[in-house]
Amino acid sequence: MSYIDGFIAAVPTARKEEYLQHAKIAAKCFKEHGAIKVTECWGDDVPEGETTSFPMAVKCKPDETVVFGLVEWPTKKVRDSGMQKVMEDERMSSDSNPMPFDGKRLIYGGFEVIFDD
């Protein structure tokens, strides 16, 4: 079964196009290193919570939008190898493709798929 890397981040709303360009470069890199699919989502209906929420998790400011993304890999083994190559790829360096958001508030993790319909 496939393996998923998921993440959420707060991106300055005014930098949406810049983020999209960053994401397109990253997606190409991920796919060249073994990913099956890359999905990026711009927050549209992301409510503030009282106890927990996506905006609270990334400390989203009023002029920011929550983004949600995932990278699908065929297996964890392919992901581990591919992710290492992605991190070493020049296109992902902060000089070549700087993140247009505060990376300290990025939340990410790897997930084993247990059901896919």
C-alpha positions, 0 to 999 in steps of 0.5 A, a space after each residue: 500500500 502507498 505511503 503519504 507525506 502530509 503537511 500544513 503551513 500558513 502562507 501569506 495570502 498575498 504570496 499565493 502565486 509565489 507559493 504556487 510556483 514554489 510548489 510546482 518546482 517541488 512537485 516536479 522534484 518529488 515526482 522525479 524522485 519517486 512520488 506518484 502524486 503531489 497535491 497542494 490545497 489553498 485554504 477556503 473553508 478552514 474555521 478557527 477552533 476553540 480548542 484545536 484547528 488548522 489555523 491554531 496549529 500553524 499559528 495562522 495570522 490574519 493576513 495568511 492562509 492555511 495550505 494543506 498538501 500531500 505527497 503520495 509514494 508507492 511505498 515507504 521504502 521508495 519514500 525514504 530513498 526519494 525524500 533523501 534525494 529531494 532534500 539533496 536536490 539543488 532545486 529544493 535549496 533555500 537559494 534556488 527555491 526559497 519557501 515563501 512562508 515561515 518554515 518554523 510553523 510548517 507541520 508535516 509527517 509521514 503516514 502509512 495508508 491503512 484504507 484507500 477507497 
